C-alpha cells in the first residue's frame, strides 16, 4: 500500500519560483581598501583581481584576514558582503551588511543590500523591518520593489500587487513581476503570456525561458516544458562549457567531479533550476532513472553548496536506494529557514512508509505552524488517521470513513460535471473536469489504502476485499487499485481471480521492460499459475524474466526478480509441507550467492530454514543425508559471502562504512550448527 510523494517542484517558496528582476539592487559598490598590512596597494589589487575572476572564496579569505586587524573597515566589510552575496551565502552576506550598517548608519545603500541579503536568506520579517529604516527618498522606488518581493515570497499576493502598483519599474521588469504574481494565483496561461512578451522585448533570457517552462509544468503540459528546458540546457552547455554539465554522470571509476561552485554564471544560466524541473517532470511521469539522471547531469557542486531544492529532490529520488541519506537530508532541510514547503509533508509520508509512526507524530507536534502553512486539511486528516491507526485502529477506521465520505462526494460531483459538459458538447469543459476528477481520485486512493491497511494488518482479508469492492465505482480503472485487489485475492488463495488482475498488468510490460514490474507481482502470478495447474504459463514467464536479466549490462547492478520468484515458489512448497523440494528451490534461487544473497532475500530464505528446523525438532519429518549435506554446503557458502551483509536495515540508525551489528554470516553459522546437531 503506497503513499503519495511529491517532488518539491514547483511552488513559489520552495524553489526560486518565477524569476523576478530586482532593478539593479545586487550590491555592486566596490570601494578601494584604504589600508594594506603588507605592501601598499598589494592586497587591494589582489582582492579586486579575485573578484574580477569571480574567485570569491579567495577574496573572502583575504578580506577576513584584513578584518581581524581592522574589524570596522568600511571597505573590507563592503567587499566581503559583496563576495558573500555572489557566492549565494546569503546568511553571511546579511551578517556582514548588518555590521556595515552599524559602522556606517548614514549610508542607506548598505541597508538596501542588507535587506536583499536577508530576503534571499529567507528572513522576511527582519528584512521588512530594515526596509522601514531607509529614509533616502532617492531609494524609495527600490525599497518598494524589495517590499513587494518580500510580500511575494510570503505568499501575500495582494500586498505585493499593491506595492507594485505604487512604483514605476521598467516595463519589462513590471511584466516579469506581474507574471510571477499571476503564477502565484495559478493563472498560468496569463503568466506565460507576460513572460513571453518580456522575452520578445528584451531577447532570450534563461530565467524567463525557465518561467515559461514552469508555467507549462504547472498546467501538466510536460512536452512543451521539456522543450524549453532542453533549450536552456543546450545554451548553457554551448556558452559555458566550464560549468561541466553531465560531469557527475560521465565520471569514471567513482571519481568525484570538481565543484564549479555557486557562481554568478551558474545563476544566470538557470541550469540548476532547469535540471530540477526536468527531474520533477520525469518523476511525475514515473521515469525514476531519468529523474535521477537529470539531477546527476547538473553542474557538479559539493553537498555543502547545494541549494535547498536540489538537496530535497536528491533525498526523494534516492530514498529507495539510500534511505539513511534521504532522511538525513530531509531532517536537515526541515531545520533550515526557510525550507521547501514539500519537505515537511514528504518527511511525514516517508516516516509513515517506513513505519516510523512515532517519529511522524513527533514531527507533527513539533512543527504545528508548518501543519497550517504547508498542509491542506485533508492531508493532515489523512496523516493523523494513519498515525492513530497504530494505537487505536477503531478510531482511525472511523476517521478514514469520514474522509472517504468527503472524497466520494467530491468524485460524484466531478462525475456529474463531466456528464453535463458532454451533454453540452463543451470539449474544453470536459477536459477540465476530467483533470479535476483525476486529481480528486489521486487524493482518494491513499485514504482508501490507509483504511484497508487497518484490516490488512489484522489479516482480515475478506474485510479488505469488501472495502475495495465498495470503491470499485470510481477506482476500478486505477492501476494501484487493481494490483491491490490482486494481492487481496492472492492472500485468500483465490488464485484464478488474482490472475485476472495480475496478468493484464504484467503482459503490458512484455514488450517494454519486464524488470520494471515489482518482483513480488511476478512471483505471485507464477505461484497463482502453479496453483491453478498452468505450469506452462509459469515457466514461460520465468523464461522471459531470465532473458530480461541477461540483457542487463551492468554486472554490479543486483537483479533479484528471478531469485524472488523462485524464493516465493520455494516458500509455497515449504508451507505445503514439501520441505525437501522447497528448500532445494530456495538454495538454487540464490545462485550465484555473491550476487543474490542480500538483506531481503536472506530474510525470506532463513524463514524457510527455521520452519524446516522447527518441523525436524518436532520429529514430524525425516530428511535424507544428501539433503542435510546440501543444506550445510549452502550455509557454508552463505557464511563466506555474507560477512559484510547485515540481516536488518534501519534507515535512521545505519551509518555509512559502519560494520553491521548482525550479519548473514553469523546467522548462517548458527543455522549450520543446528542442522549438524539434528543430523547427528
C-alpha positions in Angstrom: 0.0 0.0 0.0 1.8 3.1 -1.3 1.7 6.7 -0.3 1.7 9.8 -2.4 5.1 11.5 -2.6 5.6 14.8 -4.4 8.8 16.3 -5.7 9.2 19.8 -4.2 8.6 21.4 -7.6 7.4 23.9 -8.4 5.8 26.1 -5.8 6.8 29.6 -5.1 8.7 29.4 -1.9 10.5 26.0 -2.2 12.4 26.7 -5.3 13.0 30.0 -6.9 9.5 30.3 -8.3 9.2 32.6 -11.3 12.2 34.8 -11.5 11.9 38.5 -10.9 14.5 41.2 -11.8 15.1 43.4 -8.8 16.2 46.6 -10.5 19.9 46.6 -10.0 19.7 46.0 -6.3 22.6 43.5 -6.3 25.4 45.1 -4.3 27.9 46.5 -6.7 29.8 49.0 -4.7 33.5 48.1 -4.7 35.5 50.8 -2.9 39.2 50.6 -2.7 40.6 49.5 0.6 42.4 52.2 2.5 45.0 50.1 4.4 47.3 47.3 3.4 49.2 45.4 6.1 51.9 44.0 3.8 52.6 46.3 0.9 51.0 49.5 -0.2 48.1 48.6 -2.6 49.0 44.9 -2.9 46.0 43.4 -1.0 43.6 45.8 -2.8 45.0 44.7 -6.2 44.8 41.0 -5.2 41.2 41.2 -3.9 40.0 43.0 -7.0 41.7 40.5 -9.2 39.9 37.6 -7.4 36.6 39.5 -7.7 37.1 40.2 -11.4 37.9 36.5 -12.0 34.9 35.6 -9.8 37.1 33.7 -7.3 35.1 35.0 -4.4 36.2 32.3 -1.9 39.8 33.5 -2.3 38.8 37.2 -1.9 36.8 36.2 1.3 39.9 34.6 2.9 41.9 37.8 2.3 39.2 40.1 3.5 38.5 38.1 6.7 42.2 38.3 7.5 42.1 42.0 6.9 39.1 42.4 9.2 41.0 40.8 12.1 43.3 43.8 12.0 40.6 46.4 11.2 37.2 45.0 12.3 35.2 48.1 11.3 36.8 48.7 7.9 34.1 50.0 5.7 35.9 49.0 2.5 36.6 45.4 3.7 33.1 44.9 5.0 31.6 46.2 1.8 33.7 43.9 -0.4 33.1 41.0 1.9 29.3 41.4 1.8 29.5 41.6 -2.0 31.6 38.4 -2.2 29.3 36.5 0.1 26.3 37.6 -1.8 27.7 36.5 -5.1 28.7 33.2 -3.5 25.0 32.9 -2.6 26.0 32.6 1.0 23.2 35.0 2.0 23.3 34.4 5.7 26.9 35.6 5.9 26.2 38.4 3.5 23.3 39.6 5.7 25.6 39.4 8.8 28.3 41.4 7.0 25.9 44.1 5.8 24.4 44.3 9.3 27.9 45.1 10.6 28.4 47.6 7.8 25.1 49.4 8.5 26.2 49.7 12.2 29.6 51.1 11.1 28.1 53.5 8.6 24.5 54.2 9.6 24.3 57.2 7.4 24.7 55.1 4.1 21.2 53.9 3.2 22.5 51.9 0.2 24.1 49.4 2.7 20.7 49.0 4.3 19.3 48.2 0.9 21.9 45.5 0.4 21.2 44.2 3.9 17.5 43.9 3.1 18.2 42.0 -0.1 20.6 39.6 1.6 18.0 39.0 4.4 15.3 38.4 1.9 17.5 35.9 0.0 18.3 34.2 3.3 14.5 33.8 4.0 14.5 36.2 7.0 11.5 38.1 5.7 10.3 39.7 8.9 13.7 41.3 9.7 14.1 42.3 6.0 10.8 44.2 6.2 11.8 45.9 9.5 15.1 47.1 7.9 13.1 48.5 4.9 11.4 50.8 7.3 14.7 52.3 8.4 15.7 53.5 4.9 14.9 57.2 4.7 16.7 58.3 1.5 13.9 59.5 -0.9 16.1 58.6 -3.9 15.8 54.9 -2.9 12.1 54.8 -2.3 11.4 53.1 -5.6 13.9 50.3 -5.0 12.7 49.9 -1.4 9.1 49.4 -2.5 10.2 46.9 -5.1 12.0 45.0 -2.4 9.0 45.2 -0.1 6.9 43.8 -3.0 9.4 40.9 -3.4 9.3 40.1 0.3 5.4 40.1 0.2 5.7 37.8 -2.9 7.9 35.3 -1.0 5.5 35.2 1.9 2.6 34.5 -0.5 1.0 37.9 0.2 0.0 38.4 -3.4 -2.4 41.3 -2.9 0.1 43.3 -0.9 2.8 42.6 -3.5 0.5 43.8 -6.3 -0.5 46.9 -4.4 3.2 47.8 -3.8 4.0 47.1 -7.4 1.2 49.5 -8.5 2.7 52.2 -6.3 6.0 52.2 -8.1 7.1 52.5 -11.7 9.7 50.0 -12.7 10.7 49.4 -16.3 8.1 47.9 -18.5 9.9 44.6 -18.9 10.5 44.3 -15.1 6.9 45.0 -14.4 5.8 42.3 -16.9 8.0 39.7 -15.2 6.9 40.7 -11.7 3.2 40.7 -12.8 3.7 37.3 -14.4 5.2 36.0 -11.2 2.2 37.2 -9.2 -0.2 35.6 -11.8 1.7 32.3 -11.4 1.2 32.5 -7.6 -2.5 32.9 -8.3 -2.4 29.8 -10.5 -3.3 31.9 -13.6 -0.7 30.1 -15.6 -1.8 31.0 -19.2 -1.8 34.7 -18.4 1.5 34.5 -16.6 3.1 32.6 -19.5 1.9 35.3 -21.9 3.6 38.1 -19.9 6.9 36.1 -19.7 6.8 35.5 -23.4 6.1 39.2 -24.1 9.0 40.2 -21.9 11.4 37.8 -23.7 10.2 39.0 -27.1 11.1 42.6 -25.9 14.5 42.1 -24.3 15.6 38.9 -26.1 16.3 35.4 -24.8 16.9 35.1 -21.1 17.4 31.8 -19.4 15.4 32.8 -16.3 12.4 33.8 -18.5 12.6 30.6 -20.5 12.6 28.7 -17.2 9.5 30.7 -16.1 7.7 29.7 -19.3 8.7 26.0 -18.8 7.4 26.3 -15.2 4.0 27.5 -16.4 3.8 24.6 -18.8 4.7 22.2 -16.0 2.0 23.8 -13.7 -0.5 23.0 -16.5 0.8 19.5 -16.8 1.9 20.1 -20.3 5.2 18.3 -20.0 6.2 18.2 -23.7 6.4 22.0 -24.2 8.0 22.3 -20.7 10.7 19.8 -21.6 11.3 21.6 -24.9 12.0 24.9 -23.1 14.2 23.1 -20.6 16.2 21.4 -23.4 16.9 24.9 -24.9 18.1 26.2 -21.5 20.4 23.3 -21.1 21.7 23.4 -24.7 22.6 27.1 -24.4 24.2 26.6 -21.1 26.4 23.7 -22.4 27.3 25.6 -25.5 28.0 29.0 -24.0 29.6 27.8 -20.7 31.5 24.5 -21.1 33.4 25.4 -17.9 30.2 24.5 -15.9 30.9 20.8 -16.7 27.3 19.8 -17.3 27.0 16.0 -17.1 30.4 15.6 -15.4 28.8 13.6 -12.5 27.1 11.1 -14.7 30.1 10.7 -17.1 32.7 10.4 -14.3 34.5 7.1 -14.4 35.8 5.0 -11.5 33.6 6.7 -9.0 35.7 9.8 -9.0 34.1 13.0 -7.7 33.8 15.7 -10.3 35.3 19.1 -9.3 32.8 21.5 -7.9 32.0 24.6 -10.1 30.7 26.5 -7.1 27.7 28.8 -6.9 28.9 31.3 -9.4 27.1 34.2 -10.9 27.4 32.5 -14.3 25.7 29.4 -13.0 22.8 31.5 -11.6 22.5 33.4 -14.9 22.2 30.2 -17.0 19.3 28.8 -14.8 20.8 25.4 -15.3 20.2 24.3 -11.7 16.5 25.3 -12.0 16.2 23.6 -15.4 17.6 20.3 -14.3 15.5 20.3 -11.1 12.4 20.9 -13.2 13.4 18.2 -15.6 13.8 15.8 -12.7 10.3 16.8 -11.4 8.7 16.1 -14.8 10.4 12.7 -15.1 9.4 11.9 -11.5 5.7 12.8 -12.3 5.9 10.6 -15.4 7.3 7.7 -13.2 10.6 7.7 -15.0 12.8 7.3 -11.9 16.0 6.6 -13.7 15.6 9.6 -16.0 14.8 11.8 -12.9 18.0 10.6 -11.2 20.0 11.2 -14.4 18.6 14.8 -14.6 19.9 15.5 -11.1 23.3 13.8 -11.9 23.7 15.9 -15.1 23.5 19.2 -13.1 26.8 21.2 -12.9 28.8 19.5 -10.1 28.8 21.1 -6.6 29.8 20.0 -3.2 26.9 18.9 -0.9 27.5 22.0 1.3 27.0 24.2 -1.8 23.7 22.6 -2.9 20.5 24.7 -2.8 17.6 23.5 -0.7 15.5 22.3 -3.6 18.3 20.2 -5.2 19.0 18.7 -1.8 15.3 17.9 -1.2 15.0 16.3 -4.7 18.1 14.2 -4.3 16.7 12.9 -1.0 13.4 12.0 -2.6 14.8 10.4 -5.8 17.4 8.3 -3.9 15.1 7.3 -1.0 14.6 3.7 -2.2 18.4 3.1 -2.5 19.8 5.4 0.2 17.1 5.8 2.8 19.5 6.8 5.5 20.9 9.6 3.4 17.4 10.7 2.4 16.2 11.0 5.9 19.4 12.9 6.9 18.9 15.4 4.1 15.2 15.9 4.8 15.7 16.4 8.5 18.5 18.9 7.8 16.2 20.9 5.5 13.4 20.9 8.0 15.7 22.6 10.5 16.5 25.3 8.0 14.6 28.5 7.5 13.1 28.6 5.0 12.9 25.1 3.7 11.0 23.9 0.6 7.3 23.6 1.7 7.1 20.0 0.5 9.9 18.9 2.9 7.5 18.7 5.9 4.8 16.7 4.1 7.3 14.3 2.4 9.2 13.6 5.5 5.9 12.7 7.3 4.9 10.4 4.4 8.2 8.7 4.3 8.3 8.1 8.1 4.9 6.5 7.7 6.0 4.5 4.7 8.9 3.0 6.7 6.6 2.5 9.8 8.2 5.2 11.9 4.9 6.4 13.2 6.2 7.7 16.5 8.7 9.9 14.7 6.0 11.2 12.3 3.8 12.1 15.4 6.8 13.9 16.9 7.4 15.9 13.7 3.7 16.9 13.6 3.7 18.0 17.2 7.0 20.0 16.9 6.0 21.8 13.7 2.5 23.0 14.3 3.0 26.2 12.3 4.1 24.1 9.3 1.0 22.0 9.6 -1.2 25.0 9.0 1.1 26.6 6.4 2.2 23.7 4.2 -0.6 21.1 4.5 -4.1 21.2 3.4 -6.7 20.0 5.9 -7.4 16.7 4.1 -3.7 15.8 4.0 -3.5 16.5 7.7 -6.6 14.4 8.5 -5.2 11.5 6.4 -1.8 11.5 8.2 -3.4 11.9 11.6 -5.6 8.9 11.0 -2.7 6.9 9.6 -0.6 7.6 12.7 -3.6 6.9 15.0 -4.1 3.5 13.4 -1.1 2.2 15.3 -2.5 2.8 18.7 -6.3 3.0 18.1 -7.4 1.1 14.9 -11.1 1.5 15.6 -10.9 5.3 16.0 -8.6 5.5 12.9 -11.0 3.5 10.9 -13.8 5.8 11.8 -11.8 8.9 10.8 -10.8 7.2 7.5 -14.5 6.5 6.9 -15.4 10.2 7.4 -12.6 11.2 5.0 -13.8 8.6 2.5 -17.3 10.1 2.6 -15.9 13.5 1.7 -13.8 12.2 -1.2 -16.7 10.1 -2.6 -18.9 13.2 -2.6 -16.2 15.1 -4.5 -15.9 12.3 -7.0 -19.6 12.1 -7.6 -19.8 15.9 -8.2 -16.9 15.5 -10.6 -18.7 12.7 -12.5 -21.8 14.9 -12.8 -19.8 17.9 -14.1 -18.2 15.6 -16.8 -21.6 14.3 -17.8 -23.1 17.8 -18.0 -20.1 19.0 -20.1 -20.5 16.1 -22.5 -24.2 16.8 -22.9 -23.4 20.4 -23.8 -20.6 19.2 -26.1 -18.1 21.5 -24.4 -14.8 19.8 -25.0 -12.8 22.3 -23.0 -15.0 21.8 -20.0 -14.9 18.1 -20.4 -11.1 18.2 -20.5 -11.0 20.5 -17.4 -13.4 18.3 -15.4 -11.6 15.1 -16.3 -8.4 16.6 -15.0 -10.1 17.6 -11.8 -11.7 14.2 -11.4 -8.2 12.5 -11.9 -6.8 14.8 -9.2 -9.6 14.0 -6.8 -9.2 10.3 -7.4 -5.4 10.5 -6.7 -6.3 12.2 -3.4 -8.8 9.5 -2.6 -6.7 6.4 -3.3 -4.3 6.9 -0.3 -7.2 7.3 2.0 -8.7 4.0 0.7 -5.3 2.3 1.1 -4.9 3.6 4.7 -8.4 2.4 5.6 -7.9 -1.0 4.1 -4.4 -1.4 5.7 -6.0 -1.5 9.1 -7.7 -4.8 8.3 -4.8 -5.9 6.2 -2.5 -5.7 9.2 -5.1 -7.8 11.2 -5.0 -10.4 8.3 -8.8 -9.9 7.9 -8.6 -10.1 4.1 -12.3 -10.6 3.5 -13.0 -7.2 5.1 -10.2 -5.7 3.0 -11.9 -7.1 -0.1 -15.3 -5.6 1.0 -13.7 -2.2 1.3 -12.2 -2.4 -2.2 -15.5 -3.6 -3.7 -17.2 -0.5 -2.2 -14.7 1.7 -4.0 -14.9 -0.1 -7.4 -17.4 2.5 -8.7 -14.6 5.1 -9.1 -11.4 3.2 -8.8 -11.8 0.1 -11.0 -9.6 1.6 -13.7 -6.8 2.7 -11.4 -3.6 0.6 -11.7 -2.7 0.6 -8.0 -6.3 -0.3 -7.0 -6.3 -3.3 -9.4 -2.9 -4.6 -8.1 -4.0 -4.3 -4.5 -7.2 -6.2 -5.4 -5.0 -8.9 -6.9 -2.9 -9.0 -3.7 -6.1 -9.5 -1.6 -7.3 -12.4 -3.8 -3.8 -14.0 -3.6 -3.8 -13.8 0.2 -7.2 -15.5 0.3 -5.9 -18.2 -2.1 -8.4 -17.1 -4.8 -5.8 -17.8 -7.5 -8.0 -17.6 -10.6 -9.3 -14.2 -9.5 -5.9 -12.8 -8.8 -4.6 -14.0 -12.2 -7.4 -11.9 -13.8 -5.9 -8.8 -12.3 -2.2 -9.6 -12.3 -2.0 -10.9 -15.9 -3.0 -7.8 -17.9 -0.6 -5.6 -15.9 2.3 -8.0 -16.5 1.5 -8.6 -20.1 1.6 -4.8 -20.8 5.3 -4.9 -19.9 6.3 -7.9 -22.1 7.5 -5.7 -24.9 8.9 -2.9 -22.9 10.7 -3.7 -19.7 9.5 -6.7 -17.6 12.0 -5.9 -14.9 10.2 -2.6 -14.2 7.4 -4.7 -12.7 7.8 -5.3 -9.0 9.3 -8.7 -8.4 6.6 -9.8 -5.9 3.9 -9.2 -8.6 5.7 -11.6 -11.0 6.3 -14.1 -8.2 2.7 -14.0 -7.1 1.5 -14.5 -10.7 3.9 -17.5 -11.1 2.6 -19.1 -7.9 -1.0 -18.5 -9.0 -0.2 -20.2 -12.3 1.3 -23.2 -10.4 -1.7 -23.5 -8.1 -4.1 -23.5 -11.0 -2.1 -26.1 -12.9 -1.0 -23.6 -15.5 2.7 -24.7 -15.2 3.5 -23.8 -18.8 2.5 -20.2 -18.3 4.6 -20.0 -15.2 7.6 -21.5 -17.0 7.2 -19.1 -19.9 7.1 -16.1 -17.6 10.2 -17.2 -15.8 12.0 -17.7 -19.1 11.1 -14.1 -20.1 12.3 -12.8 -16.8 15.6 -14.7 -17.2 16.1 -13.3 -20.7 15.5 -9.7 -19.4 18.0 -10.3 -16.6 20.6 -11.5 -19.1 20.2 -8.2 -21.0 21.3 -6.1 -18.0 24.7 -4.7 -19.0 25.9 -3.6 -15.5 27.4 -6.7 -13.8 27.4 -4.8 -10.4 23.7 -4.0 -10.5 21.8 -6.5 -8.3 18.8 -8.0 -10.1 16.6 -10.1 -7.8 13.4 -10.7 -9.9 14.0 -14.4 -10.9 15.6 -15.0 -7.5 12.5 -13.7 -5.7 10.1 -15.7 -8.0 12.0 -18.9 -7.1 12.1 -17.9 -3.4 8.3 -17.4 -3.3 7.7 -20.7 -5.1 10.1 -22.5 -2.8 8.3 -20.9 0.2 5.0 -22.1 -1.2 6.2 -25.7 -1.2 7.6 -25.4 2.3 4.2 -24.1 3.6 2.6 -27.1 2.0 5.0 -29.4 3.8 7.2 -30.4 0.9 10.4 -29.1 2.5 12.8 -31.1 0.5 11.8 -29.7 -2.8 11.0 -26.2 -1.4 14.4 -25.8 0.3 16.3 -27.1 -2.7 14.4 -24.5 -4.8 15.3 -21.7 -2.4 19.0 -22.6 -2.4 19.0 -22.8 -6.2 17.3 -19.4 -6.4 20.2 -17.7 -4.5 22.9 -18.7 -7.0 25.4 -17.1 -7.6 25.5 -16.4 -3.9 27.7 -13.4 -4.0 25.1 -11.6 -6.2 21.8 -12.9 -4.9 22.2 -13.0 -1.2 21.1 -9.7 0.3 19.2 -8.4 3.3 15.7 -9.2 1.9 16.5 -12.4 0.1 18.2 -13.8 3.2 15.3 -12.8 5.4 12.8 -14.9 3.3 15.2 -17.8 2.9 16.1 -18.2 6.6 12.4 -18.2 7.5 12.0 -21.5 5.5 15.2 -22.9 7.1 13.8 -22.1 10.5 10.4 -23.6 9.6 12.2 -26.8 8.5 14.2 -26.8 11.7 11.0 -26.5 13.8 9.4 -29.4 11.9 12.6 -31.5 12.3 12.7 -30.7 16.0 9.1 -32.0 16.4 10.1 -35.2 14.6 7.3 -34.5 12.0 9.5 -35.3 9.0 12.8 -37.1 8.2 15.5 -35.7 5.8 17.9 -37.7 3.7 21.6 -37.4 4.4 22.0 -35.9 0.9 19.6 -33.1 1.8 21.5 -32.4 5.0 24.7 -32.2 3.0 23.2 -29.7 0.5 21.9 -27.5 3.3 25.2 -27.5 5.2 27.2 -26.7 2.0 24.8 -23.9 1.2 25.1 -22.4 4.7 28.9 -22.6 4.5 28.8 -20.6 1.2 26.3 -18.1 2.8 28.7 -17.7 5.8 31.5 -17.0 3.4 29.8 -14.3 1.2 27.7 -12.8 4.0 30.4 -11.4 6.3 29.5 -7.8 5.4 25.8 -8.2 4.7 23.5 -7.0 7.6 20.4 -9.0 8.4 18.4 -5.9 9.3 18.2 -2.4 8.0 17.2 0.7 10.0 17.5 3.7 7.7 17.6 6.0 10.7 20.4 4.3 12.5 22.7 2.8 9.9 25.9 4.7 9.2 28.0 4.6 6.1 31.0 2.3 6.3 30.0 1.2 9.8 30.2 -2.7 10.2 26.8 -4.4 10.6 25.8 -5.5 14.1 24.5 -8.9 12.9 25.4 -10.4 9.6 24.2 -13.2 7.3 27.5 -15.0 8.1 26.6 -15.0 11.8 23.1 -16.4 11.2 24.3 -18.9 8.6 26.8 -20.4 11.2 24.0 -20.6 13.8 21.8 -22.5 11.4 24.6 -24.8 10.3 25.2 -25.6 14.0 21.5 -26.5 14.4 21.4 -28.7 11.3 24.6 -30.5 12.2 23.1 -31.3 15.6 19.9 -32.5 14.0 21.7 -34.8 11.6 23.9 -36.3 14.4 
